[in-house]
């Protein structure tokens, strides 16, 4: 592979990462674009501000169907104190809480951007483990970053890119363990 091709691909990958930074800094306006984002935001906010995953909106004081926000459910485990809880697993809120504590709503974009960088790294590392050609690793990273879903995952408030990173890290760990366990 010519060195210029490799350098060109590295430059394109760096420019795409810079484009994500520019989009996040100057174009992407914080706000909920889907109901899901609102619920994820409420989960993290409740955990940071109240130490609970229960979402407070007055339901506790006046239990009413009108106060049950979409994608929340009523927890009646204590009939004397019903509360609203998200239908989603809490792991995102636990991982995102320090970022929300540091940067508020913008902190939720930061965790997604860091997960993008981690996903690029793990994707390249997996490709390097499976091929001796560094060009394959760059191609894999470029395909990942050029995927339209990547823009949506990084610049929204939901755990998709974080999940992608965690899964790719698990695949890398498993692949590494498999290759280390082989004799010779």
Secondary structure as GFF3:
##gff-version 3
##sequence-region A 1 184
A	DSSP	alpha_helix	3	22	.	.	.	ID=ss1
A	DSSP	pi_helix	23	27	.	.	.	ID=ss2
A	DSSP	alpha_helix	35	50	.	.	.	ID=ss3
A	DSSP	beta_strand	54	55	.	.	.	ID=ss4
A	DSSP	three_ten_helix	65	67	.	.	.	ID=ss5
A	DSSP	beta_strand	72	75	.	.	.	ID=ss6
A	DSSP	beta_strand	83	86	.	.	.	ID=ss7
A	DSSP	alpha_helix	91	103	.	.	.	ID=ss8
A	DSSP	alpha_helix	105	130	.	.	.	ID=ss9
A	DSSP	alpha_helix	134	146	.	.	.	ID=ss10
A	DSSP	alpha_helix	148	154	.	.	.	ID=ss11
A	DSSP	alpha_helix	160	181	.	.	.	ID=ss12
###
